[in-house]
Amino acid sequence: MVDPVPTDLPRPYDHVHLHPDNRLGADPATPYLVVDVLDTEPPTIELWHLADHPDHQDWAGTASLADIALVVRVTTGDTRTWTPSK
């Protein structure tokens, strides 16, 4: 049996905002794109700048759930926002 994907984890293409005290030292006002969620314990989330950000080609980072303040998921006809469990 396959375990369902936890609904509180960010997924690729979600946008996230980080806590001001994130371990990356990244700007908490900047939205980041989730490009991958690595199956580690705790999960490691790979982030990029959005395509219209001036540093889009020059920056990538990995965050933990503790670094993420807000997740935004946009699907057809629905937008969901939440704070992930740590």
C-alpha positions as CSV (number, residue, x, y, z in Angstrom):
1,M,0.0,0.0,0.0
2,V,1.3,3.5,-0.9
3,D,1.2,6.1,1.8
4,P,-0.6,9.3,0.8
5,V,1.5,12.4,0.4
6,P,1.2,14.4,3.7
7,T,-1.0,17.4,2.9
8,D,0.9,19.8,5.1
9,L,4.2,19.3,3.3
10,P,5.0,21.8,0.5
11,R,5.2,20.3,-3.0
12,P,7.0,21.4,-6.2
13,Y,5.4,24.5,-7.7
14,D,4.2,25.8,-4.3
15,H,5.3,29.2,-3.2
16,V,6.7,29.7,0.3
17,H,7.6,32.6,2.5
18,L,10.3,32.0,5.2
19,H,10.5,33.1,8.8
20,P,12.6,36.2,9.5
21,D,15.1,34.1,11.4
22,N,15.5,31.4,8.8
23,R,18.8,29.6,8.7
24,L,19.5,30.7,5.1
25,G,19.5,34.4,6.0
26,A,17.0,34.8,3.1
27,D,14.6,37.7,2.8
28,P,11.4,36.7,4.5
29,A,9.4,39.2,2.3
30,T,10.5,37.4,-0.9
31,P,8.4,34.5,-2.1
32,Y,10.3,31.3,-3.2
33,L,9.4,28.5,-5.5
34,V,9.5,24.9,-4.2
35,V,11.3,22.8,-6.8
36,D,11.8,19.6,-4.9
37,V,11.1,18.0,-1.5
38,L,13.8,15.5,-0.6
39,D,12.8,12.4,1.3
40,T,15.0,13.0,4.3
41,E,14.1,13.2,8.0
42,P,13.2,16.0,8.5
43,P,12.2,16.8,4.9
44,T,14.6,19.1,3.0
45,I,12.9,21.6,0.7
46,E,14.8,22.9,-2.3
47,L,13.9,26.5,-3.2
48,W,14.5,28.9,-6.1
49,H,13.7,32.5,-6.7
50,L,10.6,33.0,-8.8
51,A,11.2,33.5,-12.6
52,D,10.7,37.3,-12.4
53,H,13.2,37.8,-9.6
54,P,16.5,39.5,-10.7
55,D,18.6,36.8,-9.0
56,H,16.5,33.9,-10.4
57,Q,19.5,32.3,-12.2
58,D,22.0,33.0,-9.4
59,W,20.4,31.6,-6.2
60,A,19.0,28.3,-4.8
61,G,18.8,27.0,-1.3
62,T,17.5,24.3,0.9
63,A,15.2,24.9,3.8
64,S,13.6,22.8,6.5
65,L,9.9,23.0,7.6
66,A,11.1,25.1,10.6
67,D,12.3,27.8,8.1
68,I,8.9,28.1,6.3
69,A,6.4,30.6,7.6
70,L,3.7,30.2,4.9
71,V,3.0,27.9,2.0
72,V,0.8,29.0,-0.9
73,R,-0.6,26.4,-3.3
74,V,-2.6,27.5,-6.3
75,T,-4.6,24.9,-8.2
76,T,-7.4,25.2,-10.7
77,G,-10.1,27.2,-9.0
78,D,-8.5,27.1,-5.6
79,T,-5.8,28.8,-3.5
80,R,-4.7,27.3,-0.2
81,T,-2.4,28.9,2.3
82,W,-1.1,27.3,5.5
83,T,1.8,27.2,8.0
84,P,3.4,23.7,7.9
85,S,3.8,21.6,10.9
86,K,7.4,21.3,12.1
